[in-house]
Amino acid sequence: MDFRNSTELDAQTLHRLYVQHTRPYRHDKLVVRVRYSRGADFSGTCYYTEARILVNLGRHVTYPYRLGTHIARSKSNRTHWWRETYRLVVKTRYELALFVYLHELYHFLVFEAGRNPRRKEAMCDRFAVRALVDHHGCRVVDRSGRRVPREAWDFQDVEAFVAGAPRDPAPTLFEELLPARPRKVPVRILGLRAGTRPKRSDT
């Protein structure tokens, strides 16, 4: 990933976060730029053919921040359709930056999978919201601030929709930088006579 950050966020931390959440999809040709917006709370852009993602963050945003999404089920009657605005509560600037990146990444994955990238805003939001809820403990709330049940917004298999996007079989940078995971090691207890069993073990 060709990554550059011109904000006050720690570049190494943000880079690791992006690489971690891009897996298992390939990211070697992605160009990602994180910068401050000109006034909006946040915005993002994905240039499919250039594999370029822009993440724009507002300097003025305070946290926790209630981010409006398109993840609710759409409803309709005989004359029109509508969708309630469920809000994702992000606690830090890093979580907001991650949401914008993942939303735009899903646009790119749809294109890479050979799908039509138009009118996928709700799916992009669900892809991003799932990561923030599952890995960062963010909440999804309604207009009254009440928690929204998972089944009310997580009803699409967004991963299956982009199954055709190229995947990276090699370890990611994030995985290489992680400390080694502890391994289960068999423990032998010596000094016991045959037929006897220890009362306890502190290992």
MOTAFEN-V815540 format. One record per residue. N is the residue number from 1. PHI is phi in whole degrees, -180 to 180 (999 if undefined). OMEGA is omega in degrees with one decimal (none if undefined). D_FIRST is the distance of its C-alpha to the first C-alpha in Angstrom with 1 decimal. Layout:
BEGIN
n:phi:omega:d_first
N:PHI:OMEGA:D_FIRST
N:PHI:OMEGA:D_FIRST
END
This chain:
BEGIN
n:phi:omega:d_first
1:999:174.5:0.0
2:-87:-170.2:3.8
3:-117:174.1:5.7
4:-141:-177.6:9.5
5:-131:179.6:12.4
6:-112:177.2:16.0
7:-100:179.4:17.9
8:-83:177.1:19.9
9:-67:179.4:17.8
10:-67:-173.6:16.5
11:-64:-177.9:13.0
12:-66:178.4:12.5
13:-62:-178.4:14.2
14:-67:178.6:12.2
15:-61:179.3:8.8
16:-60:-179.8:10.5
17:-62:-179.9:12.2
18:-66:-179.3:9.3
19:-65:178.7:7.9
20:-56:-174.8:11.7
21:-86:174.0:12.6
22:-83:179.8:10.1
23:-59:10.3:11.8
24:-95:-176.9:13.5
25:-85:-179.9:11.6
26:-67:-178.8:9.1
27:-134:-173.2:5.5
28:-66:-179.1:4.8
29:-101:179.9:6.0
30:-73:173.1:5.0
31:-115:-175.0:6.0
32:-122:178.3:7.2
33:-126:178.2:10.4
34:-114:-175.8:12.9
35:-152:177.6:16.4
36:-84:177.2:20.0
37:-80:179.3:21.9
38:-88:179.8:25.2
39:164:-180.0:27.3
40:-69:176.6:26.0
41:-59:176.6:25.3
42:-167:172.5:21.8
43:-164:179.0:20.3
44:-151:179.0:17.2
45:-143:175.4:16.5
46:-125:174.0:14.5
47:-102:-170.5:14.9
48:-57:-172.7:14.9
49:-67:179.3:15.4
50:-95:-176.5:12.8
51:53:-173.9:10.1
52:-118:179.8:10.1
53:-123:176.9:10.8
54:-111:177.8:13.0
55:-119:-178.5:14.4
56:-116:-176.5:17.8
57:-121:178.6:19.9
58:-81:177.4:23.6
59:-65:-170.8:24.9
60:-85:-174.0:28.2
61:-66:176.1:27.1
62:-109:-173.7:29.0
63:-125:3.1:28.4
64:-68:-174.8:29.1
65:-121:179.6:28.1
66:-94:-172.9:29.3
67:-95:179.8:26.7
68:-71:-177.5:28.4
69:-128:177.3:27.0
70:-113:-171.0:28.1
71:-85:-179.8:28.2
72:-69:174.7:32.0
73:-66:176.4:34.0
74:-79:178.8:35.4
75:-126:-178.1:39.2
76:-152:170.7:41.7
77:-132:-175.0:45.3
78:-71:-174.5:47.5
79:-116:-177.1:46.3
80:-160:175.7:42.7
81:-128:-179.0:39.7
82:-152:179.4:37.9
83:-144:176.3:35.3
84:-69:178.2:35.6
85:-93:171.7:32.9
86:-86:-176.1:31.7
87:-114:174.8:29.8
88:-94:-178.8:27.1
89:-91:178.0:27.9
90:-99:-171.8:24.9
91:-97:-174.5:25.9
92:-141:176.0:23.3
93:-64:-179.9:20.9
94:-66:178.9:18.0
95:-68:176.5:19.4
96:-65:178.5:19.7
97:-62:178.9:16.2
98:-70:178.9:15.1
99:-59:-178.0:17.6
100:-62:179.3:16.6
101:-61:-177.2:12.9
102:-66:175.7:14.2
103:-59:-179.5:16.8
104:-72:176.8:14.6
105:-61:-179.3:12.3
106:-66:172.7:15.6
107:-55:-179.3:16.7
108:-66:-179.7:13.8
109:-66:175.9:14.7
110:-60:178.4:18.3
111:-64:-179.5:17.7
112:-65:179.5:15.9
113:-81:178.9:18.8
114:82:179.1:21.2
115:-94:175.3:22.7
116:-74:-175.1:24.1
117:-79:-177.3:21.7
118:-76:173.7:24.7
119:56:179.3:26.3
120:-119:-174.8:23.8
121:-59:-178.8:23.8
122:-65:179.0:25.6
123:-66:177.8:23.5
124:-63:178.1:20.3
125:-64:-179.1:22.2
126:-64:177.8:23.4
127:-59:-178.9:20.0
128:-70:-177.3:18.9
129:-64:179.1:22.3
130:-57:-179.6:22.6
131:-66:-178.7:19.6
132:-69:179.1:21.2
133:-73:-174.1:24.6
134:-73:-172.2:23.9
135:-107:-176.8:21.6
136:-128:173.5:22.6
137:68:178.5:26.2
138:-74:-179.2:26.2
139:-110:172.0:29.3
140:-109:-175.7:30.0
141:-128:177.0:33.3
142:-93:-175.8:35.7
143:-64:179.5:37.4
144:-92:-179.6:39.8
145:86:178.9:37.2
146:-85:-180.0:38.1
147:-63:-179.6:35.5
148:-93:178.0:34.8
149:-58:-177.1:35.2
150:-56:-176.5:32.1
151:-67:-179.9:33.9
152:-78:-178.8:34.3
153:-131:-177.5:30.7
154:-101:-174.7:28.9
155:-124:177.3:30.7
156:-123:174.9:28.1
157:-88:-174.9:26.1
158:-68:177.5:22.8
159:-68:179.7:20.9
160:-63:-178.4:23.6
161:-64:-179.6:23.2
162:-112:-178.1:19.6
163:-61:-179.2:20.5
164:-82:179.1:20.0
165:-70:-178.7:16.2
166:-58:178.2:14.5
167:-113:-177.9:13.9
168:-104:-179.3:12.3
169:-76:-177.9:15.3
170:-82:176.1:13.8
171:-59:178.5:13.5
172:-80:176.9:10.4
173:-57:-179.3:9.5
174:-61:-179.8:11.6
175:-66:-179.5:14.3
176:-69:-177.9:14.6
177:-86:179.9:15.1
178:-72:173.6:17.6
179:-65:-177.8:21.3
180:-61:178.5:23.1
181:-74:176.9:24.8
182:-63:-179.9:28.6
183:-105:175.3:30.3
184:-72:-178.9:33.8
185:-117:178.2:36.3
186:-65:-178.6:39.8
187:-113:176.1:42.6
188:-103:177.8:45.9
189:-105:-176.0:48.9
190:-96:173.6:51.5
191:92:177.9:55.2
192:-98:176.7:56.2
193:-79:-179.5:59.1
194:-56:176.9:58.9
195:91:178.7:59.5
196:-104:-178.9:58.4
197:-129:178.0:55.3
198:-69:179.7:53.6
199:-79:180.0:54.2
200:-158:177.9:50.7
201:-138:179.1:47.6
202:-99:-179.0:45.5
203:-81:none:42.6
END
